[in-house]
Amino acid sequence: MMVWYLGGRGLLMSSFYRTGSSPDLCNKAAHTLKGGCLSIAALRLAAQCRRMETAADEGRRADTVSSLAELEASGEELLAALRPYLAPA
């Protein structure tokens, strides 16, 4: 499951940037990433995804855009914590 997260995270993060003004696509990307985070107990990152998902549902585009940097920073922290437990590629 961690490998899925590591592989899929980049694609999902790039989809946040591509969604632009589409709340539905942003919601879907946030929901998908949230599920992956919950499956590996990345609760803080999952909560951030949930907030972004809610903001997209409510049409608060400015909140979704401002959340991206926070989401990426948390994702990088998670990756740093996971790397010692992963087999070298």
PEPEMO-V112227 format. One record per backbone hydrogen bond with DSSP energy under -0.5 kcal/mol. NH is the residue of the N-H (numbers start at 1). CO is the residue of the C=O. E is the energy in kcal/mol with one decimal. If there is no record, write none. Layout:
nh=NH co=CO e=E
nh=NH co=CO e=E
//
This chain:
nh=5 co=1 e=-2.3
nh=6 co=2 e=-2.9
nh=7 co=3 e=-2.7
nh=8 co=4 e=-3.0
nh=9 co=5 e=-2.2
nh=10 co=6 e=-0.6
nh=11 co=7 e=-0.6
nh=12 co=8 e=-2.4
nh=13 co=9 e=-3.0
nh=14 co=10 e=-2.3
nh=15 co=11 e=-1.6
nh=16 co=12 e=-1.4
nh=17 co=13 e=-1.3
nh=18 co=14 e=-1.8
nh=19 co=15 e=-1.7
nh=20 co=16 e=-0.5
nh=22 co=19 e=-2.6
nh=23 co=21 e=-1.0
nh=26 co=22 e=-2.2
nh=27 co=23 e=-2.7
nh=28 co=24 e=-2.2
nh=29 co=25 e=-2.5
nh=30 co=26 e=-2.7
nh=31 co=27 e=-2.7
nh=32 co=28 e=-2.5
nh=33 co=29 e=-2.5
nh=34 co=30 e=-2.4
nh=35 co=31 e=-2.0
nh=36 co=32 e=-1.9
nh=37 co=33 e=-2.4
nh=38 co=34 e=-2.6
nh=39 co=35 e=-1.8
nh=40 co=36 e=-0.7
nh=40 co=37 e=-0.9
nh=41 co=38 e=-1.2
nh=42 co=37 e=-3.1
nh=43 co=41 e=-1.6
nh=46 co=42 e=-2.4
nh=47 co=43 e=-2.3
nh=48 co=44 e=-1.9
nh=49 co=45 e=-2.2
nh=50 co=46 e=-2.4
nh=51 co=47 e=-2.2
nh=52 co=48 e=-2.2
nh=53 co=49 e=-2.8
nh=54 co=50 e=-2.4
nh=55 co=51 e=-2.4
nh=56 co=52 e=-2.4
nh=57 co=53 e=-2.4
nh=58 co=54 e=-2.2
nh=59 co=56 e=-1.3
nh=60 co=55 e=-3.0
nh=61 co=59 e=-1.5
nh=63 co=60 e=-0.6
nh=64 co=60 e=-1.6
nh=65 co=61 e=-2.6
nh=66 co=62 e=-2.4
nh=67 co=63 e=-1.2
nh=68 co=64 e=-0.6
nh=68 co=65 e=-1.1
nh=70 co=66 e=-0.6
nh=71 co=67 e=-2.6
nh=72 co=68 e=-2.7
nh=73 co=69 e=-2.4
nh=74 co=70 e=-2.2
nh=75 co=71 e=-2.1
nh=76 co=72 e=-2.4
nh=77 co=73 e=-2.0
nh=78 co=74 e=-2.3
nh=79 co=75 e=-2.4
nh=80 co=76 e=-2.3
nh=81 co=77 e=-1.9
nh=82 co=78 e=-2.0
nh=83 co=79 e=-2.3
nh=84 co=80 e=-0.5
nh=85 co=82 e=-2.1
nh=86 co=83 e=-1.7
//
